[in-house]
Amino acid sequence: MNMHISDAQQVAMSFLIRQAALIEPTVYQIRYQDIQYAQLIPVDTSAPEWIQSVTYFSMDSVGQAQWFSGLAQDVPKVEVTREKFETGVSMAAIGYGYTLEELGTAQLLGMNLSADKASAARRVAEEKIDQVAFIGDAAKGFTGLVNSPSPTATTAPADGTGSATTFASKTPDQILRDINGVLTGIFTGSLGAEVADTLLLPYQVMLDLSTRRIDPVNQTTILEWIQQNNIYTRTTGQPLTIRGVFGYLDTVGAGNTKRMVAYRRSPEVLKMHMPMPFRFLPAWQTGPMKFDVPGIFRLGGVDIRRSRSVRYLDGV
């Protein structure tokens, strides 16, 4: 080949751009089953992409309807309180790249580039978002769903011997008592206005409950029994969403204990702002023989707007 190096670079760049157009749509469609934030935390992408912070208001209302005469004039009124909050938004980046040799070899052999590098970059981005969603980022001042200072956090009652609080040492009745205590705590703490519909458990606790039987004769697991007899399901007729979360709940409780989280999964209660979901930028040449495809995303922490609708139980 008599092509000058500049010509080779131009051909390589053109080839990479065409390949990126094929790779990126495929990568965006990938769903990672162990990345849980999108299923458990409402995500708001409505803010402008380059906004530096998001302002929101937490609202509460006080009032009660009264019997009323058509001749009266003093209509009972509801009062609404609004508290202003502001959450910062920061940018993170991860990308992938190729050398001139890699691109040249693919062209010579008539091969399409693999989506592996792009997929790995998006996977790393999703892991970062998942981490921020659950535990925040101290350096950025973000807190997550499981470590916010605003919800009520209590310690699980001790077992029958008075020596341990963990679910592993408790009977099915005691475990159900603890779970229903958290669910009813949200209901009574909000004066009946909020009902938790989601329960997060440390992964090992979830595994234990899903494999331990009620008794040697009964084939029903403790988890199945709880799903049928929890106060939310008994009251509403709807299934309680119970999820095991790997890693994030293992030491976040008081005294580095395991934590259980109960909440109503609604944007009214909590929300994660992501003005710019993960995206790849156009490919560019970063050196004589290097070509990169940057990926960026912008997000904030999790805003718990109604702290009475979220409750923690430590020591499970």
C-alpha positions as CSV (number, residue, x, y, z in Angstrom):
1,M,0.0,0.0,0.0
2,N,1.3,3.4,-1.0
3,M,-1.1,5.3,1.1
4,H,0.3,8.1,3.3
5,I,-0.2,7.8,7.1
6,S,-2.6,10.7,7.0
7,D,-4.7,8.9,4.4
8,A,-4.7,5.8,6.5
9,Q,-5.9,7.8,9.5
10,Q,-8.7,9.3,7.5
11,V,-9.8,5.9,6.2
12,A,-9.6,4.4,9.7
13,M,-11.7,7.2,11.2
14,S,-14.3,6.8,8.5
15,F,-14.4,3.1,9.1
16,L,-14.7,3.6,12.9
17,I,-17.6,6.1,12.5
18,R,-19.5,3.6,10.3
19,Q,-18.9,0.8,12.7
20,A,-20.0,2.9,15.7
21,A,-23.3,3.6,14.0
22,L,-23.9,-0.2,13.9
23,I,-22.5,-0.9,17.4
24,E,-24.1,1.7,19.5
25,P,-27.8,0.9,18.9
26,T,-27.1,-2.7,19.8
27,V,-25.3,-1.7,23.0
28,Y,-28.1,0.6,24.1
29,Q,-30.6,-2.2,23.9
30,I,-28.7,-4.4,26.3
31,R,-30.4,-4.9,29.7
32,Y,-28.2,-6.0,32.6
33,Q,-30.3,-8.2,35.0
34,D,-28.1,-7.4,38.1
35,I,-28.3,-3.6,37.6
36,Q,-31.4,-2.9,39.7
37,Y,-31.7,0.9,40.0
38,A,-34.1,1.3,37.0
39,Q,-36.6,-1.2,38.5
40,L,-36.5,0.0,42.1
41,I,-35.9,3.8,41.8
42,P,-37.9,6.2,39.6
43,V,-35.5,8.0,37.3
44,D,-36.3,11.5,36.0
45,T,-34.6,12.5,32.8
46,S,-36.7,15.6,32.1
47,A,-34.3,18.3,33.2
48,P,-32.0,20.1,30.6
49,E,-29.0,18.0,29.9
50,W,-26.4,20.5,31.0
51,I,-28.2,21.9,34.1
52,Q,-26.0,22.2,37.2
53,S,-28.6,21.5,39.8
54,V,-32.2,20.5,40.1
55,T,-34.6,22.4,42.5
56,Y,-37.6,20.6,43.8
57,F,-40.2,21.0,46.6
58,S,-41.3,18.6,49.2
59,M,-45.0,19.1,50.0
60,D,-47.3,18.1,52.8
61,S,-50.9,18.9,53.5
62,V,-52.9,19.3,56.7
63,G,-56.7,19.5,56.8
64,Q,-59.9,17.6,57.5
65,A,-63.3,17.6,55.8
66,Q,-66.1,18.6,58.2
67,W,-69.9,18.4,58.0
68,F,-71.1,21.6,56.4
69,S,-74.4,23.5,56.2
70,G,-75.4,25.1,52.9
71,L,-76.0,28.4,54.8
72,A,-72.5,28.5,56.4
73,Q,-69.6,30.4,55.0
74,D,-66.6,29.1,57.0
75,V,-65.6,26.3,54.6
76,P,-62.8,24.1,56.1
77,K,-59.6,24.6,54.2
78,V,-56.6,22.5,53.5
79,E,-53.1,23.9,54.2
80,V,-50.2,23.0,52.1
81,T,-46.6,23.3,53.3
82,R,-43.7,23.4,50.8
83,E,-40.0,22.9,51.6
84,K,-37.4,23.8,49.0
85,F,-34.5,21.5,48.2
86,E,-31.7,21.6,45.6
87,T,-29.6,18.7,44.4
88,G,-26.4,19.0,42.4
89,V,-25.8,17.3,39.0
90,S,-22.4,16.0,38.0
91,M,-20.9,14.4,34.9
92,A,-19.1,11.1,34.7
93,A,-17.4,9.5,31.7
94,I,-16.2,6.1,30.3
95,G,-15.4,5.2,26.8
96,Y,-13.5,2.8,24.5
97,G,-11.0,3.0,21.8
98,Y,-9.0,1.3,19.0
99,T,-5.5,1.6,17.6
100,L,-4.8,2.3,13.9
101,E,-3.5,-1.3,13.7
102,E,-6.8,-2.8,15.0
103,L,-8.9,-0.7,12.6
104,G,-6.6,-1.5,9.7
105,T,-6.7,-5.2,10.4
106,A,-10.5,-5.2,10.6
107,Q,-10.7,-3.4,7.2
108,L,-8.2,-5.7,5.6
109,L,-10.1,-8.8,6.6
110,G,-13.5,-7.3,5.8
111,M,-14.6,-7.7,9.5
112,N,-17.0,-5.7,11.5
113,L,-15.7,-4.4,14.8
114,S,-17.0,-6.3,17.9
115,A,-19.4,-4.6,20.2
116,D,-17.5,-5.9,23.2
117,K,-15.6,-2.7,24.0
118,A,-18.7,-0.5,23.7
119,S,-20.8,-3.0,25.7
120,A,-18.1,-3.1,28.5
121,A,-18.1,0.8,28.6
122,R,-21.8,1.0,29.0
123,R,-21.7,-1.8,31.6
124,V,-19.2,0.2,33.7
125,A,-21.5,3.3,33.3
126,E,-24.5,1.4,34.5
127,E,-22.6,0.0,37.5
128,K,-21.6,3.6,38.5
129,I,-25.2,4.8,38.2
130,D,-26.4,1.8,40.2
131,Q,-23.9,2.6,43.0
132,V,-24.9,6.2,43.1
133,A,-28.6,5.3,43.2
134,F,-28.2,3.0,46.2
135,I,-25.5,4.5,48.3
136,G,-24.7,7.9,46.7
137,D,-21.2,9.4,46.5
138,A,-19.7,11.1,49.6
139,A,-17.3,13.1,47.5
140,K,-20.2,14.6,45.6
141,G,-22.4,15.0,48.6
142,F,-24.9,12.5,47.2
143,T,-26.8,10.0,49.3
144,G,-28.7,7.0,47.9
145,L,-31.8,5.1,48.6
146,V,-30.4,3.0,51.4
147,N,-28.2,5.5,53.3
148,S,-30.2,8.8,53.4
149,P,-30.3,10.5,56.8
150,S,-33.9,11.5,56.4
151,P,-35.9,8.3,56.8
152,T,-36.6,6.8,60.2
153,A,-34.1,4.0,61.1
154,T,-34.8,1.5,63.8
155,T,-33.0,-1.6,65.1
156,A,-34.7,-5.0,64.7
157,P,-36.0,-6.5,68.0
158,A,-34.0,-9.3,69.5
159,D,-35.0,-13.0,69.0
160,G,-36.6,-15.2,71.6
161,T,-33.4,-15.5,73.6
162,G,-32.8,-11.7,73.6
163,S,-29.3,-12.2,72.2
164,A,-29.6,-11.6,68.5
165,T,-31.6,-9.5,66.1
166,T,-30.8,-11.1,62.7
167,F,-33.4,-12.9,60.7
168,A,-31.2,-16.0,60.6
169,S,-31.7,-16.5,64.3
170,K,-35.5,-15.9,64.3
171,T,-38.6,-17.9,63.8
172,P,-40.9,-17.2,60.8
173,D,-43.4,-15.5,63.2
174,Q,-40.7,-13.2,64.5
175,I,-39.5,-12.3,61.0
176,L,-43.0,-11.5,59.8
177,R,-43.5,-9.4,63.0
178,D,-40.4,-7.4,62.1
179,I,-41.4,-6.8,58.5
180,N,-45.0,-5.9,59.3
181,G,-43.7,-3.6,62.0
182,V,-41.8,-1.6,59.4
183,L,-44.7,-1.6,57.0
184,T,-47.2,-0.4,59.6
185,G,-44.6,2.1,60.9
186,I,-44.8,3.9,57.5
187,F,-48.6,3.8,57.6
188,T,-49.0,5.1,61.1
189,G,-46.1,7.6,60.8
190,S,-47.8,9.2,57.8
191,L,-51.2,9.2,59.5
192,G,-52.4,6.6,57.1
193,A,-51.4,8.6,54.0
194,E,-48.6,6.3,52.8
195,V,-48.4,2.6,52.4
196,A,-45.1,0.9,51.5
197,D,-45.2,-1.4,48.5
198,T,-41.5,-2.4,48.2
199,L,-39.1,-4.2,50.5
200,L,-35.4,-4.5,49.9
201,L,-33.4,-7.1,51.7
202,P,-29.7,-7.9,51.8
203,Y,-29.0,-10.6,49.2
204,Q,-27.9,-13.3,51.7
205,V,-31.0,-12.6,53.9
206,M,-33.2,-12.9,50.9
207,L,-31.5,-16.2,49.9
208,D,-32.0,-17.6,53.5
209,L,-35.7,-16.7,53.5
210,S,-36.3,-18.1,50.0
211,T,-34.7,-21.5,50.9
212,R,-35.7,-22.0,54.6
213,R,-38.9,-23.9,55.1
214,I,-41.6,-23.0,57.6
215,D,-41.2,-26.4,59.3
216,P,-39.8,-29.8,58.3
217,V,-43.3,-30.9,57.1
218,N,-44.5,-27.7,55.4
219,Q,-42.9,-27.1,52.0
220,T,-43.7,-23.4,52.0
221,T,-40.6,-21.2,52.3
222,I,-40.5,-18.3,54.8
223,L,-40.3,-15.9,51.9
224,E,-43.5,-17.4,50.3
225,W,-45.2,-17.2,53.6
226,I,-44.3,-13.6,54.1
227,Q,-45.4,-12.7,50.7
228,Q,-48.8,-14.1,51.5
229,N,-49.2,-12.8,55.0
230,N,-47.6,-9.3,55.1
231,I,-49.8,-6.5,56.1
232,Y,-49.6,-4.6,52.8
233,T,-50.9,-7.6,50.8
234,R,-53.5,-8.4,53.5
235,T,-54.8,-4.8,53.4
236,T,-54.6,-4.0,49.7
237,G,-54.8,-7.3,48.0
238,Q,-51.7,-6.4,46.0
239,P,-48.4,-8.3,46.1
240,L,-45.6,-6.8,48.1
241,T,-42.5,-6.3,45.9
242,I,-39.5,-8.0,47.7
243,R,-36.1,-7.8,46.2
244,G,-32.7,-9.0,47.3
245,V,-29.9,-6.4,46.8
246,F,-26.3,-7.5,46.5
247,G,-23.7,-5.7,48.5
248,Y,-25.3,-2.3,49.2
249,L,-27.3,-3.3,52.3
250,D,-24.7,-5.6,54.0
251,T,-23.0,-3.0,56.3
252,V,-25.0,0.2,55.8
253,G,-27.0,-0.2,59.0
254,A,-26.1,1.1,62.4
255,G,-22.9,-0.6,63.7
256,N,-22.2,-1.8,60.2
257,T,-25.1,-4.2,60.4
258,K,-27.4,-5.4,57.6
259,R,-30.3,-3.1,56.7
260,M,-33.8,-3.7,55.3
261,V,-35.5,-0.9,53.4
262,A,-39.2,-0.4,53.0
263,Y,-40.8,2.3,50.8
264,R,-43.5,3.3,48.4
265,R,-42.0,3.1,44.9
266,S,-43.3,6.3,43.4
267,P,-41.8,9.6,42.0
268,E,-43.8,11.4,44.7
269,V,-41.7,9.7,47.3
270,L,-38.2,9.4,45.8
271,K,-36.6,10.2,42.5
272,M,-33.1,10.1,40.9
273,H,-32.3,12.9,38.5
274,M,-30.4,11.9,35.4
275,P,-30.6,14.9,33.0
276,M,-28.3,13.1,30.6
277,P,-28.5,9.3,30.3
278,F,-25.4,7.5,29.2
279,R,-24.5,8.3,25.6
280,F,-21.5,7.8,23.3
281,L,-20.0,10.9,21.7
282,P,-18.6,11.0,18.2
283,A,-15.3,9.2,17.6
284,W,-12.2,11.3,17.5
285,Q,-8.5,10.8,17.1
286,T,-6.5,11.2,20.3
287,G,-3.0,10.4,19.0
288,P,-1.1,9.4,15.8
289,M,-2.4,5.9,16.1
290,K,-5.2,6.1,18.7
291,F,-9.0,6.6,18.1
292,D,-11.4,7.0,21.0
293,V,-15.2,6.9,21.4
294,P,-16.0,8.8,24.7
295,G,-19.2,8.1,26.7
296,I,-20.7,10.5,29.2
297,F,-23.6,10.8,31.5
298,R,-24.9,13.4,34.0
299,L,-26.8,12.6,37.2
300,G,-27.5,13.6,40.8
301,G,-28.2,11.6,43.9
302,V,-31.5,10.2,45.0
303,D,-33.9,12.7,46.4
304,I,-36.2,11.3,49.1
305,R,-39.1,13.7,48.9
306,R,-41.3,12.1,51.5
307,S,-39.1,10.7,54.2
308,R,-42.1,9.3,56.1
309,S,-42.7,7.0,53.1
310,V,-39.3,5.3,53.6
311,R,-38.1,3.3,56.6
312,Y,-35.0,1.4,57.6
313,L,-34.6,-1.6,59.8
314,D,-31.1,-2.4,60.9
315,G,-29.6,-5.5,62.3
316,V,-31.5,-7.9,60.1
